[in-house]
């Protein structure tokens, strides 16, 4: 390889790296492009001008970049779809949470009313002390006489 080919290889590699390819893949692609360029010049019996070779090389390069861009765009579209689904689910969860915050407050009041209604009214039992001060005098309870 001469210096011009190395410069082209390096510039192609740098350009492919800018478009999102890894360093190894970019180098391999650039090298394969330059080899195909050399092979086409050896196969063709007529000498091609440097301008037409650069044009073909540029076309291949643009095609590879477009293919990479399409692949990345598809991946981005898939990720955007997942993100939109997750945002909808998050909105649904927030709505359910807001509804759940309001429901327990209402249900607590209902539950307390139900508890009061569920307890049967207790019958008056004489041992439980449902007496008024007029019913029982202190003299009957305590003995104040001599021992």
C-alpha positions as CSV (number, residue, x, y, z in Angstrom):
1,X,0.0,0.0,0.0
2,X,1.2,3.4,-0.8
3,X,0.7,6.5,1.2
4,X,-2.4,7.7,-0.9
5,X,-4.2,4.4,-0.3
6,X,-3.5,4.6,3.5
7,X,-4.8,8.2,3.6
8,X,-8.0,7.0,1.8
9,X,-8.3,4.1,4.2
10,X,-7.9,6.3,7.2
11,X,-10.4,8.9,5.9
12,X,-13.0,6.2,5.1
13,X,-12.5,4.7,8.5
14,X,-12.9,8.0,10.3
15,X,-16.1,8.8,8.2
16,X,-17.6,5.4,9.0
17,X,-16.8,5.9,12.7
18,X,-18.7,9.2,12.6
19,X,-21.7,7.4,11.3
20,X,-21.9,5.0,14.2
21,X,-19.9,2.0,13.2
22,X,-17.4,0.5,15.6
23,X,-13.7,1.0,14.9
24,X,-13.0,-2.6,13.8
25,X,-16.1,-2.8,11.5
26,X,-15.3,0.6,10.0
27,X,-11.7,-0.4,9.2
28,X,-12.8,-3.7,7.7
29,X,-15.5,-2.0,5.5
30,X,-13.0,0.7,4.4
31,X,-10.4,-1.9,3.6
32,X,-12.9,-4.0,1.6
33,X,-14.0,-1.0,-0.3
34,X,-10.5,-0.2,-1.3
35,X,-9.8,-3.8,-2.2
36,X,-12.9,-3.9,-4.4
37,X,-11.7,-0.8,-6.0
38,X,-8.3,-2.4,-6.7
39,X,-10.0,-5.6,-8.0
40,X,-12.3,-3.6,-10.4
41,X,-9.3,-1.8,-11.8
42,X,-7.5,-5.1,-12.4
43,X,-10.6,-6.8,-14.0
44,X,-11.4,-3.9,-16.2
45,X,-9.3,-3.9,-19.4
46,X,-9.8,-0.2,-20.0
47,X,-8.1,2.1,-17.5
48,X,-10.7,4.0,-15.5
49,X,-10.1,7.6,-14.6
50,X,-9.6,8.5,-11.0
51,X,-12.8,10.6,-11.1
52,X,-15.0,7.6,-12.0
53,X,-13.3,5.4,-9.4
54,X,-13.9,8.0,-6.7
55,X,-17.5,8.3,-7.8
56,X,-18.1,4.6,-7.5
57,X,-16.4,4.5,-4.2
58,X,-18.4,7.4,-3.0
59,X,-21.7,5.7,-4.2
60,X,-20.8,2.5,-2.2
61,X,-19.9,4.6,0.8
62,X,-23.2,6.5,0.7
63,X,-25.1,3.2,0.2
64,X,-23.5,1.7,3.3
65,X,-24.2,4.9,5.3
66,X,-27.9,4.8,4.2
67,X,-28.2,1.2,5.2
68,X,-26.8,1.9,8.6
69,X,-29.1,4.9,9.0
70,X,-32.1,2.8,8.1
71,X,-31.1,0.2,10.7
72,X,-30.7,2.8,13.4
73,X,-34.0,4.4,12.4
74,X,-35.8,1.1,12.8
75,X,-34.2,0.6,16.2
76,X,-35.2,4.1,17.3
77,X,-38.8,3.6,16.1
78,X,-39.0,0.4,18.1
79,X,-37.7,2.1,21.2
80,X,-40.1,5.0,20.7
81,X,-43.0,2.5,20.5
82,X,-41.9,0.9,23.8
83,X,-41.5,4.3,25.5
84,X,-45.0,5.4,24.4
85,X,-46.5,2.1,25.7
86,X,-44.6,2.6,29.0
87,X,-45.8,6.2,29.3
88,X,-49.4,5.1,28.7
89,X,-49.1,2.4,31.4
90,X,-47.6,5.0,33.8
91,X,-50.5,7.3,33.1
92,X,-53.0,4.5,33.8
93,X,-51.2,3.6,37.1
94,X,-51.3,7.2,38.2
95,X,-55.0,7.4,37.4
96,X,-55.7,4.2,39.4
97,X,-53.6,5.6,42.3
98,X,-55.6,8.8,42.3
99,X,-58.8,6.8,42.3
100,X,-57.5,4.6,45.1
101,X,-56.7,7.6,47.2
102,X,-60.2,8.9,47.0
103,X,-61.9,5.5,47.6
104,X,-60.4,4.6,51.0
105,X,-61.6,7.9,52.5
106,X,-65.1,7.2,51.4
107,X,-64.9,3.6,52.4
108,X,-63.5,4.4,55.9
109,X,-66.6,6.5,56.6
110,X,-68.8,3.7,55.3
111,X,-66.9,1.1,57.3
112,X,-67.2,3.0,60.5
113,X,-71.0,3.4,60.0
114,X,-71.2,-0.3,59.2
115,X,-69.3,-1.2,62.4
116,X,-71.7,0.9,64.5
117,X,-74.6,-0.7,62.8
118,X,-73.2,-4.2,63.1
119,X,-72.8,-4.1,66.9
120,X,-76.1,-5.1,68.4
121,X,-77.4,-2.8,71.1
122,X,-76.5,-4.3,74.4
123,X,-79.2,-5.1,76.8
124,X,-79.1,-3.5,80.2
125,X,-77.5,-5.9,82.6
126,X,-77.7,-5.1,86.3
127,X,-74.0,-6.0,86.9
128,X,-72.6,-3.6,84.4
129,X,-73.4,-0.5,86.4
130,X,-76.1,1.3,84.6
131,X,-77.0,3.2,87.8
132,X,-77.6,6.8,88.5
133,X,-76.5,8.5,91.8
134,X,-80.1,8.7,92.9
135,X,-80.5,4.9,92.5
136,X,-77.8,4.0,95.1
137,X,-77.0,6.0,98.2
138,X,-73.6,6.1,99.8
139,X,-75.0,5.0,103.1
140,X,-76.1,1.7,101.6
141,X,-72.6,1.0,100.1
142,X,-70.5,1.9,103.1
143,X,-70.9,1.1,106.8
144,X,-70.2,4.0,109.1
145,X,-71.0,2.4,112.4
146,X,-68.9,0.9,115.1
147,X,-66.9,-2.2,114.5
